[in-house]
Amino acid sequence: MTNNLSGPAGRILAGILLAAVATPAVAAGVVNVYTYRQPELIQPLLDAFTKETGIETRVIFADRGLEERIRAEGRNSPADVLLTVDINRLAAAKEAGVTQPLKDEAIEANVPAEYRDPDGEWFGLTRRGRVVYASKERVPENAITYEELADPKWKGRICTRSGQHVYNIALFSSMIAHHGADYTKNWLTGLKDNLAVKPAGSDRDQAKAIYAGQCDIALGNTYYVGLMMTNDKEPEQKEWAAAIKVIMPNANDRGTHVNISGMSLAKYAPNRDNAVKLMEFLASDEAQRIYAETNQEYPVEKGIPISDIVASFGDLKADSLPLAAIADHRQEASELVDDVGYDDGPSS
């Protein structure tokens, strides 16, 4: 039998079909995930969730612009859960109005208050320390503070990625929270003057620069060291990792600055019940263990064991400053980076 869509009845049917395509289906067995996290980093978690619940996960990955996309999609957005990295991006999603508050006892029991939004619009899943990578050959020190990075003794010996990158903005925001804007501006000026080269590249590139002798210390996240150490596809990264040691700044006083990966419930989540189930799973003991082993990160939940590689970095005494307080200073930190011309590199 052949369907004829050329007549009036056919046009009505075609309109119904078009509307069905244009409007996201609410499927009992589906949850739609928008993520900034690399797919390979979260797939083991999503696979475990599907195995446990039978709920299929559909993933849209992007390295930028997910908040704008969800906002443009409006009420027709298929997004159920937003997975992202960095407190600044989590706060930006909330401010963009693309998330909704969630009150969930299971999630709150596993995610400490300092790693979740007071209004329930984002929750931390993993932690990473913003640490110092130091040359094993050229740096005898095994202790350092962030404040000391502005000491002239490090002149020409430091490298970092852009000061405007969200990982550095979060660190600089924490300095404002602890010391105030005037101190932080002077500190940033000193840090800039100690740079060996103009800020560029990724955290992995900073380890590469130390390996190549371009600088002696750098700022980087802990988990990148673990990923380099286990990178069989690009074995040269193992050499970069072998050239550095991890120093936890401020381990003897307020603690090392930590950032998070996290999750939010999308504002118009069409599969809300499934989205909440996924979020509860991601905050669970099982998911925290998977994260710790596969991504070389620190769980947010207390008592979950870390990987042997992460343990080799030494004890992480985390700064207890709530991440929401850090997010409050991110615009000010960005302006200070521009004010001191940080990304222009060291003065000639």
Disulfide bonds with the S-S distance in Angstrom:
Cys159-Cys215 2.01
